[in-house]
């Protein structure tokens, strides 16, 4: 039997290092079809060197490719009920874009509340849909 997975998506948050050799993160994967939706796939890196590299260089929003295998595991919740999770055990993680580190002293300019103009009545009645580019998504 074959159990191989190849996924390309964006990190939903910074990877988390658990112990010395395990990194966990979640990928947001676009599902293309009549209605666009997103799947959030938990991923686990078990190799110590690879886990350290992922935690050191990967950040929220970074486009990555992972290759690995599906793993389903069961666990007991705090309330005593049983749960299960389907996750990808990553054999390979590839960074598919360069992510420059922000300058530490750089501050984002936020206008004061007084400068915000109220929406006009026409804006409230607008029913036109608008399209967002994938570059405008927060992850």
C-alpha positions as CSV (number, residue, x, y, z in Angstrom):
1,X,0.0,0.0,0.0
2,X,1.1,3.6,-0.7
3,X,0.8,6.3,1.9
4,X,2.4,9.5,0.4
5,X,1.3,13.1,0.6
6,X,2.5,16.2,-1.1
7,X,1.0,19.5,-0.1
8,X,1.7,23.1,-0.8
9,X,0.3,25.8,1.4
10,X,0.9,28.7,3.8
11,X,1.8,28.4,7.5
12,X,-1.1,29.6,9.6
13,X,1.3,30.6,12.5
14,X,4.9,30.2,13.4
15,X,6.0,26.6,13.9
16,X,6.2,25.4,17.5
17,X,9.2,23.4,18.7
18,X,8.1,20.6,21.2
19,X,11.0,19.0,23.1
20,X,14.3,18.9,21.3
21,X,13.3,17.2,18.1
22,X,9.6,17.8,17.2
23,X,8.2,20.8,15.2
24,X,4.5,21.2,14.7
25,X,2.7,23.6,12.4
26,X,-0.5,23.9,10.4
27,X,-0.8,24.5,6.6
28,X,-3.6,26.4,5.0
29,X,-4.4,24.6,1.7
30,X,-6.8,26.1,-0.9
31,X,-9.4,23.7,-2.2
32,X,-10.3,24.7,-5.8
33,X,-13.8,23.9,-7.0
34,X,-17.1,25.7,-7.6
35,X,-16.8,27.2,-4.1
36,X,-13.4,28.2,-2.9
37,X,-12.6,26.8,0.5
38,X,-9.5,26.2,2.7
39,X,-8.4,23.1,4.6
40,X,-6.1,23.4,7.6
41,X,-3.8,20.4,7.8
42,X,-1.7,19.7,10.9
43,X,1.9,18.8,10.1
44,X,4.6,17.2,12.3
45,X,8.4,17.1,11.7
46,X,10.1,14.4,13.8
47,X,13.7,14.8,12.6
48,X,15.7,16.9,15.1
49,X,17.8,18.8,12.6
50,X,14.8,19.4,10.2
51,X,12.6,20.5,13.1
52,X,15.2,23.0,14.3
53,X,15.6,24.4,10.7
54,X,11.8,24.7,10.3
55,X,11.4,26.6,13.6
56,X,14.4,28.8,12.9
57,X,13.5,29.9,9.4
58,X,9.8,29.4,8.8
59,X,7.2,32.1,9.8
60,X,3.5,32.6,9.6
61,X,2.4,33.1,6.0
62,X,5.4,31.5,4.4
63,X,4.6,29.3,1.4
64,X,6.0,25.8,2.0
65,X,5.8,22.4,0.3
66,X,5.7,19.3,2.5
67,X,6.2,15.6,1.6
68,X,5.4,12.9,4.0
69,X,2.8,10.3,5.1
70,X,-0.6,10.5,6.7
71,X,-0.9,9.4,10.3
72,X,-4.1,9.0,12.3
73,X,-3.8,8.9,16.1
74,X,-6.2,8.7,18.9
75,X,-6.1,10.5,22.2
76,X,-8.2,11.1,25.4
77,X,-9.6,14.5,26.0
78,X,-9.6,16.1,29.5
79,X,-13.3,15.4,29.8
80,X,-12.7,11.7,29.2
81,X,-14.0,11.5,25.7
82,X,-11.9,10.0,22.9
83,X,-10.7,12.0,19.9
84,X,-8.6,11.4,16.9
85,X,-6.5,13.6,14.6
86,X,-5.2,13.1,11.0
87,X,-1.8,14.7,10.5
88,X,1.1,14.7,8.0
89,X,4.4,13.3,9.3
90,X,6.8,15.3,7.2
91,X,9.8,13.7,5.6
92,X,10.7,16.9,3.7
93,X,9.8,20.5,4.1
94,X,10.7,23.0,1.3
95,X,10.5,26.8,1.7
96,X,9.0,28.0,-1.6
97,X,9.6,31.7,-1.2
98,X,12.1,33.9,0.5
99,X,10.9,35.6,3.7
100,X,12.9,38.7,4.7
101,X,13.2,39.4,8.4
102,X,11.4,42.6,9.5
103,X,13.5,45.3,11.0
104,X,13.2,45.2,14.8
105,X,12.7,48.9,15.3
106,X,10.2,49.3,12.5
107,X,6.9,50.5,13.8
108,X,3.6,50.4,11.9
109,X,1.9,53.7,11.5
110,X,-1.7,53.5,12.7
111,X,-3.9,56.7,12.2
112,X,-5.6,58.1,15.3
113,X,-9.3,57.2,15.6
114,X,-10.3,60.9,15.0
115,X,-8.9,60.7,11.4
116,X,-11.2,57.9,10.4
117,X,-14.1,59.1,8.3
118,X,-17.5,57.6,8.8
119,X,-19.0,55.5,6.0
120,X,-21.5,57.1,3.9
121,X,-25.0,55.8,3.5
122,X,-24.3,54.6,0.0
123,X,-21.4,52.5,1.3
124,X,-23.7,50.7,3.7
125,X,-26.1,49.7,0.9
126,X,-23.4,48.4,-1.4
127,X,-24.0,44.8,-2.3
128,X,-21.2,44.3,-4.9
129,X,-18.8,41.6,-4.1
130,X,-15.1,42.2,-4.3
131,X,-12.3,39.9,-5.1
132,X,-9.2,39.6,-2.9
133,X,-5.8,38.6,-4.4
134,X,-4.1,35.7,-2.6
135,X,-1.3,38.1,-1.7
136,X,-3.7,40.1,0.4
137,X,-4.5,37.1,2.7
138,X,-3.0,37.2,6.2
139,X,-1.6,33.8,5.9
